[in-house]
């Protein structure tokens, strides 16, 4: 109920933030590579079939079936491998081959629609990987519908990656070099917290004996390293947010949809993961939960903290806005009479302007011509 209410409030708020594009962008279909697209399709099809076989291994089969429950785990691992290889082939080989400017590492680049689709696709892939690593292929294979869900999620993620190729927009304008801003003490401490949390989680992963009994009905004892990693990861984002408010012009503690597209996407994804991490930690502390949840909560906390702390450097404040309004006009080729008529035309356009941005732009242009 709380998740549905938050989603509805977000959708209602986004309606008021809608801004129509002056010139709608035309989607240009990419010249896809037939062999690479066929390879990805075959890998996805193989992954779905293997996942379906793994799901059928734990259901009543006819006696003549050669698929047994003992092979479900191996089938599920093979399905996940096929789906992962398909995603890597699409993103790492197919994209750079058919799209100029497409890079294997380009966070928050490629246009807003491309970024949103890639965020959805890699989120699905991350969920599949997190479930398999936290619970294990054997535990997932014993749940009816679990392997099939893994196959469907991987197939949808790969399909979204292929569709995103058509929506990729290369960055044709080089951004101006920004002067390196001083780092606040809070941000330094937040980054140290994230680094220590990652080290604590890695150290806890090397201590499987601390997990207590293997019986899922008994409450497992979380290792000290995992508890430390979760606490440090949860403390890092508020510190980084406070440091950004103190050191970066225009950065405020409460701001929705501001700071640039990259900052907004990173903050939205980070705080969503942070909320899930808090819920998982609260459930692990207050209830008897399976060890799979205890093992899945710390990496989620570390991931959300790293994303939120790193997103502070993506903030674009007043300096970026002033750069956009740096309008120059070279009127040396106009005589006095032509410049006067141009000023009058701009003033008439200003009287019909309906937005503050258009009014400001015409004021600057008229002042440049008058000078």
C-alpha positions as CSV (number, residue, x, y, z in Angstrom):
1,X,0.0,0.0,0.0
2,X,2.8,2.4,0.9
3,X,4.6,1.7,-2.4
4,X,1.4,2.2,-4.4
5,X,0.7,5.5,-2.7
6,X,4.2,6.7,-3.3
7,X,4.0,5.7,-7.0
8,X,0.7,7.5,-7.5
9,X,2.0,10.6,-5.8
10,X,5.1,10.6,-8.0
11,X,2.9,10.2,-11.2
12,X,0.6,13.0,-10.1
13,X,3.6,15.3,-9.4
14,X,5.2,14.5,-12.8
15,X,2.2,15.7,-14.7
16,X,2.9,19.2,-13.5
17,X,6.6,19.0,-14.5
18,X,5.8,18.1,-18.1
19,X,7.5,20.3,-20.7
20,X,6.7,19.8,-24.4
21,X,9.6,19.8,-26.8
22,X,9.7,22.6,-29.3
23,X,10.8,20.3,-32.1
24,X,10.0,16.6,-31.4
25,X,12.9,14.4,-32.0
26,X,12.7,11.9,-34.9
27,X,13.5,8.3,-34.0
28,X,16.0,7.0,-36.5
29,X,16.1,3.3,-36.8
30,X,19.6,1.9,-36.3
31,X,21.2,-0.2,-39.0
32,X,21.4,-3.4,-36.9
33,X,23.8,-6.1,-37.5
34,X,22.0,-9.3,-38.6
35,X,24.5,-11.8,-37.2
36,X,24.8,-10.0,-33.8
37,X,21.0,-9.6,-33.5
38,X,20.6,-13.3,-34.4
39,X,23.2,-14.3,-31.9
40,X,21.4,-12.3,-29.1
41,X,18.1,-13.8,-30.1
42,X,19.4,-17.4,-30.0
43,X,21.0,-16.8,-26.6
44,X,17.8,-15.4,-25.2
45,X,15.7,-18.2,-26.7
46,X,18.2,-20.8,-25.2
47,X,18.0,-19.1,-21.8
48,X,14.2,-19.1,-21.8
49,X,14.0,-22.7,-22.8
50,X,16.5,-23.8,-20.2
51,X,14.7,-21.8,-17.5
52,X,11.4,-23.5,-18.5
53,X,13.0,-26.9,-18.3
54,X,14.4,-26.0,-14.9
55,X,11.0,-25.0,-13.8
56,X,9.5,-28.2,-15.1
57,X,12.0,-30.3,-13.3
58,X,10.3,-29.6,-9.9
59,X,6.8,-30.2,-11.2
60,X,5.2,-33.7,-11.8
61,X,6.6,-34.9,-15.0
62,X,5.7,-38.2,-16.9
63,X,7.9,-41.1,-16.0
64,X,9.6,-41.2,-19.4
65,X,10.9,-37.6,-18.9
66,X,14.7,-37.4,-18.8
67,X,14.7,-34.1,-16.8
68,X,15.0,-34.6,-13.0
69,X,15.0,-32.4,-10.0
70,X,18.7,-32.8,-9.4
71,X,19.5,-31.1,-12.8
72,X,17.2,-28.0,-12.1
73,X,20.1,-26.0,-10.5
74,X,22.4,-26.7,-13.4
75,X,19.7,-25.8,-16.0
76,X,19.0,-22.5,-14.2
77,X,22.7,-21.6,-14.1
78,X,23.0,-22.3,-17.8
79,X,19.9,-20.2,-18.5
80,X,21.3,-17.2,-16.5
81,X,24.6,-17.5,-18.4
82,X,22.8,-17.4,-21.8
83,X,20.8,-14.4,-20.8
84,X,23.8,-12.6,-19.5
85,X,25.9,-13.3,-22.6
86,X,23.0,-12.0,-24.7
87,X,23.0,-8.7,-22.8
88,X,26.8,-8.3,-23.0
89,X,26.6,-9.0,-26.8
90,X,24.0,-6.4,-27.3
91,X,25.6,-3.7,-25.2
92,X,29.3,-4.4,-25.6
93,X,29.4,-5.5,-29.3
94,X,26.2,-4.6,-31.1
95,X,25.8,-1.1,-29.9
96,X,29.3,0.2,-30.7
97,X,29.2,-1.5,-34.1
98,X,26.0,0.2,-35.3
99,X,25.8,3.5,-33.4
100,X,28.6,6.2,-33.7
101,X,29.4,7.5,-30.3
102,X,28.1,4.5,-28.4
103,X,30.5,3.5,-25.6
104,X,30.5,0.5,-23.3
105,X,30.8,2.8,-20.3
106,X,28.7,6.0,-20.6
107,X,26.6,6.5,-17.5
108,X,23.6,8.8,-18.0
109,X,24.6,9.6,-21.7
110,X,22.7,8.9,-24.8
111,X,19.5,10.9,-24.3
112,X,16.8,10.7,-21.6
113,X,14.8,7.9,-23.3
114,X,17.9,5.8,-23.9
115,X,19.0,6.3,-20.2
116,X,15.5,5.3,-18.8
117,X,15.3,2.2,-21.0
118,X,18.8,1.1,-20.0
119,X,18.1,1.8,-16.3
120,X,15.0,-0.5,-16.6
121,X,17.0,-3.2,-18.4
122,X,20.0,-3.3,-16.1
123,X,17.7,-3.1,-13.1
124,X,16.0,-6.4,-14.3
125,X,19.4,-7.9,-14.9
126,X,20.5,-6.8,-11.4
127,X,17.5,-8.3,-9.8
128,X,18.1,-11.6,-11.5
129,X,21.8,-11.6,-10.4
130,X,20.9,-10.6,-6.9
131,X,18.3,-13.3,-6.5
132,X,20.7,-16.0,-7.8
133,X,23.6,-14.8,-5.7
134,X,21.6,-14.3,-2.5
135,X,19.4,-17.4,-2.5
136,X,21.4,-19.7,-4.7
137,X,20.3,-21.5,-7.9
138,X,19.2,-24.6,-5.9
139,X,16.8,-22.6,-3.7
140,X,15.3,-20.7,-6.6
141,X,14.9,-23.9,-8.6
142,X,12.9,-25.5,-5.8
143,X,10.3,-22.7,-6.0
144,X,7.6,-23.4,-8.5
145,X,7.6,-20.6,-11.1
146,X,11.0,-19.3,-9.8
147,X,13.1,-20.4,-12.8
148,X,10.4,-19.3,-15.3
149,X,10.4,-15.8,-13.6
150,X,14.1,-15.6,-14.0
151,X,13.9,-16.5,-17.7
152,X,11.1,-14.0,-18.4
153,X,12.9,-11.1,-16.5
154,X,16.1,-11.8,-18.4
155,X,14.3,-11.9,-21.8
156,X,12.5,-8.7,-21.1
157,X,15.7,-7.0,-20.1
158,X,17.4,-8.1,-23.3
159,X,14.5,-6.9,-25.4
160,X,14.6,-3.5,-23.8
161,X,18.4,-3.3,-24.6
162,X,17.7,-4.0,-28.2
163,X,14.9,-1.4,-28.4
164,X,17.2,1.2,-26.8
165,X,19.6,1.0,-29.7
166,X,17.0,3.0,-31.8
167,X,16.7,5.7,-29.2
168,X,20.4,6.4,-28.7
169,X,21.4,10.0,-29.2
170,X,25.1,10.7,-29.4
171,X,26.5,13.8,-27.7
172,X,27.5,16.1,-30.5
173,X,28.3,19.1,-28.3
174,X,31.4,19.0,-26.1
175,X,30.5,20.2,-22.6
176,X,32.6,23.0,-21.2
177,X,35.3,22.0,-18.7
178,X,34.1,22.8,-15.2
179,X,36.5,23.9,-12.5
180,X,37.0,21.2,-9.8
181,X,34.9,22.2,-6.8
182,X,36.3,21.8,-3.3
183,X,35.1,18.7,-1.5
184,X,33.4,19.2,1.8
185,X,34.4,17.3,4.9
186,X,31.0,15.6,5.0
187,X,31.5,14.3,1.5
188,X,34.9,13.0,2.3
189,X,33.6,11.1,5.3
190,X,30.7,9.7,3.3
191,X,33.1,8.3,0.7
192,X,35.2,6.7,3.4
193,X,32.0,5.2,4.8
194,X,31.1,3.7,1.5
195,X,34.7,2.3,1.0
196,X,34.7,0.8,4.5
197,X,31.2,-0.7,3.9
198,X,32.3,-2.4,0.7
199,X,35.4,-3.8,2.5
200,X,33.2,-5.0,5.4
201,X,30.8,-6.7,3.0
202,X,33.7,-8.4,1.2
203,X,35.2,-9.5,4.5
204,X,31.9,-10.9,5.7
205,X,31.5,-12.8,2.5
206,X,34.7,-14.7,3.4
207,X,33.2,-15.8,6.7
208,X,30.3,-18.2,5.9
209,X,30.6,-20.0,9.2
210,X,29.1,-17.0,11.0
211,X,25.7,-17.6,9.4
212,X,24.8,-20.2,12.0
213,X,22.5,-23.1,11.3
214,X,21.6,-24.0,7.8
215,X,17.9,-24.6,8.7
216,X,15.9,-21.7,7.3
217,X,13.3,-22.0,10.1
218,X,15.9,-20.8,12.6
219,X,17.1,-17.3,12.8
220,X,20.7,-17.0,11.5
221,X,23.2,-14.8,13.2
222,X,24.5,-12.1,10.9
223,X,28.3,-11.6,11.1
224,X,29.7,-8.4,12.6
225,X,31.2,-7.3,9.3
226,X,27.8,-7.4,7.6
227,X,26.2,-5.3,10.4
228,X,29.0,-2.8,10.2
229,X,28.7,-2.6,6.4
230,X,25.0,-2.0,6.6
231,X,25.3,0.7,9.2
232,X,28.0,2.6,7.4
233,X,26.2,2.4,4.1
234,X,23.0,3.8,5.6
235,X,24.9,6.7,7.2
236,X,26.8,7.8,4.1
237,X,24.0,9.2,1.9
238,X,22.7,11.8,4.5
239,X,26.2,12.9,5.1
240,X,26.9,13.3,1.4
241,X,23.6,15.2,0.9
242,X,24.5,17.6,3.7
243,X,28.0,18.1,2.3
244,X,26.6,18.9,-1.1
245,X,24.2,21.5,0.4
246,X,27.2,23.2,2.1
247,X,29.7,23.2,-0.7
248,X,27.8,23.4,-4.0
249,X,25.8,26.5,-5.1
250,X,22.1,25.8,-5.6
251,X,22.3,22.4,-3.9
252,X,19.5,22.2,-1.3
253,X,18.4,19.5,1.1
254,X,14.9,19.5,-0.4
255,X,14.8,19.7,-4.2
256,X,12.7,17.6,-6.6
257,X,13.5,17.3,-10.3
258,X,16.4,19.8,-10.1
259,X,20.1,19.5,-10.7
260,X,20.2,18.2,-14.2
261,X,19.0,15.0,-15.9
262,X,22.0,12.9,-14.8
263,X,21.7,14.0,-11.2
264,X,17.9,13.5,-11.1
265,X,18.1,9.9,-12.5
266,X,20.9,8.9,-10.2
267,X,19.2,10.4,-7.1
268,X,15.9,8.8,-8.0
269,X,17.4,5.3,-8.5
270,X,19.6,5.7,-5.4
271,X,16.9,6.8,-3.0
272,X,14.6,4.0,-4.2
273,X,17.3,1.4,-3.5
274,X,18.1,3.1,-0.2
275,X,14.4,2.7,0.9
276,X,14.4,-1.0,0.0
277,X,17.6,-1.4,1.9
278,X,16.1,0.2,5.0
279,X,13.1,-2.0,4.8
280,X,15.2,-5.1,4.4
281,X,17.4,-4.2,7.4
282,X,14.3,-3.4,9.5
283,X,12.8,-6.8,8.6
284,X,16.0,-8.6,9.4
285,X,16.3,-6.9,12.8
286,X,12.6,-7.3,13.8
287,X,11.6,-10.6,12.4
288,X,12.8,-14.2,11.8
289,X,13.8,-14.1,8.2
290,X,15.6,-16.5,5.9
291,X,19.4,-16.1,5.6
292,X,18.9,-15.2,1.9
293,X,17.4,-11.9,3.0
294,X,20.2,-11.3,5.5
295,X,22.8,-11.9,2.7
296,X,20.9,-9.6,0.3
297,X,20.4,-6.6,2.5
298,X,24.1,-5.5,2.9
299,X,25.0,-5.4,-0.8
300,X,21.8,-3.5,-1.5
301,X,22.8,-0.9,1.1
302,X,26.4,-0.6,-0.3
303,X,25.0,-0.2,-3.8
304,X,22.5,2.5,-2.9
305,X,25.1,4.4,-0.8
306,X,27.7,4.4,-3.6
307,X,25.1,5.6,-6.1
308,X,23.9,8.5,-3.9
309,X,27.3,9.6,-2.8
310,X,28.7,9.5,-6.4
311,X,25.6,11.4,-7.7
312,X,26.6,14.6,-5.8
313,X,29.3,15.3,-8.3
314,X,26.7,15.2,-11.1
315,X,24.8,18.1,-9.7
316,X,24.4,21.1,-12.1
317,X,23.5,24.3,-10.3
318,X,23.4,28.0,-11.0
319,X,26.8,28.0,-12.8
320,X,25.3,25.8,-15.5
321,X,22.2,28.0,-15.8
322,X,24.4,31.1,-16.2
323,X,26.4,29.4,-18.9
324,X,23.2,28.7,-20.9
325,X,22.2,32.4,-20.7
326,X,25.6,33.7,-21.9
327,X,24.1,35.2,-25.1
328,X,26.4,37.1,-27.5
329,X,25.5,39.1,-30.6
330,X,27.9,40.5,-33.2
331,X,26.1,43.5,-34.8
332,X,29.2,45.0,-36.5
333,X,27.7,44.2,-39.9
334,X,24.6,46.2,-39.3
335,X,24.2,50.0,-39.7
336,X,22.4,52.1,-37.1
337,X,19.1,52.0,-38.9
338,X,19.1,48.2,-39.4
339,X,20.0,47.7,-35.7
340,X,17.2,50.0,-34.6
341,X,14.7,48.1,-36.7
342,X,16.0,44.8,-35.4
343,X,15.5,46.1,-31.8
344,X,12.0,47.1,-32.5
345,X,11.2,43.7,-34.0
346,X,12.6,42.0,-30.9
347,X,10.6,44.3,-28.6
348,X,7.4,43.4,-30.5
349,X,8.3,39.7,-30.1
350,X,8.9,40.2,-26.4
351,X,5.4,41.6,-26.0
352,X,4.0,38.3,-27.3
353,X,6.3,36.0,-25.3
354,X,4.5,33.7,-23.0
355,X,7.3,32.2,-21.0
356,X,9.9,33.8,-18.7
357,X,12.7,32.0,-20.6
358,X,11.6,33.6,-23.9
359,X,11.3,37.0,-22.3
360,X,14.7,36.8,-20.8
361,X,16.3,35.7,-24.1
362,X,14.7,38.5,-26.1
363,X,15.7,41.1,-23.5
364,X,19.3,40.0,-23.7
365,X,19.3,40.0,-27.6
366,X,17.7,43.5,-27.7
367,X,20.3,44.9,-25.2
368,X,23.1,43.4,-27.3
369,X,21.8,45.1,-30.4
370,X,21.2,48.4,-28.7
371,X,24.8,48.5,-27.4
